[in-house]
Amino acid sequence: MYKSVIFWLVAAVVCLPSFGCNVVRVSLNTPLTPEDVAFIVPGDTTLTDVVTKLGVPDALTDSETGILATYRFIDLKYSRVNFGWLAKPWTPVDPDLIFSRTGLAVDAFQVAFDPDWVVQHHAFQRRLSMPPFYPNPF
């Protein structure tokens, strides 16, 4: 009997914090990886090849050396833990002690073409990673 009470008490203490936890992942457009664009060979791959594999780019921009195609995508991860939720049963005040992480920025993959629509070079443009947590007790 005593062991069962301790087991349930430990289980409640371990599981209780997870009720104030949110984890969300949002993807807009298809996130591209280096493996997705490994088929591109500068000087050999054409716009038709790129569009066939990756789809239509989000933007085509004129440049001095040809055309620049841009594929934009967002892969947002958001997590939040509200440790104030643990105090709700024992206090009339609803304290928020929130630790969260989010980063909303757009990643891009850019392909530069010459005037004959042949790839000259390509590169990813990544956002800077954010610090892991922002404590906000209010």
Rosetta blueprint (number, residue, H / E / L):
1 M L
2 Y H
3 K H
4 S H
5 V H
6 I H
7 F H
8 W H
9 L H
10 V H
11 A H
12 A H
13 V H
14 V H
15 C H
16 L H
17 P H
18 S H
19 F H
20 G H
21 C E
22 N E
23 V E
24 V E
25 R E
26 V E
27 S E
28 L E
29 N L
30 T L
31 P L
32 L L
33 T L
34 P L
35 E L
36 D L
37 V L
38 A L
39 F L
40 I L
41 V L
42 P L
43 G L
44 D L
45 T L
46 T E
47 L H
48 T H
49 D H
50 V H
51 V H
52 T H
53 K H
54 L H
55 G L
56 V L
57 P L
58 D L
59 A E
60 L E
61 T E
62 D E
63 S L
64 E L
65 T L
66 G L
67 I E
68 L E
69 A E
70 T E
71 Y E
72 R E
73 F E
74 I E
75 D E
76 L E
77 K E
78 Y E
79 S E
80 R E
81 V E
82 N E
83 F H
84 G H
85 W H
86 L H
87 A H
88 K H
89 P H
90 W H
91 T L
92 P L
93 V L
94 D L
95 P L
96 D L
97 L L
98 I E
99 F E
100 S E
101 R E
102 T L
103 G L
104 L L
105 A L
106 V L
107 D E
108 A E
109 F E
110 Q E
111 V E
112 A E
113 F E
114 D L
115 P L
116 D L
117 W L
118 V E
119 V E
120 Q E
121 H E
122 H E
123 A E
124 F E
125 Q E
126 R L
127 R L
128 L L
129 S L
130 M L
131 P L
132 P L
133 F L
134 Y E
135 P E
136 N E
137 P L
138 F L
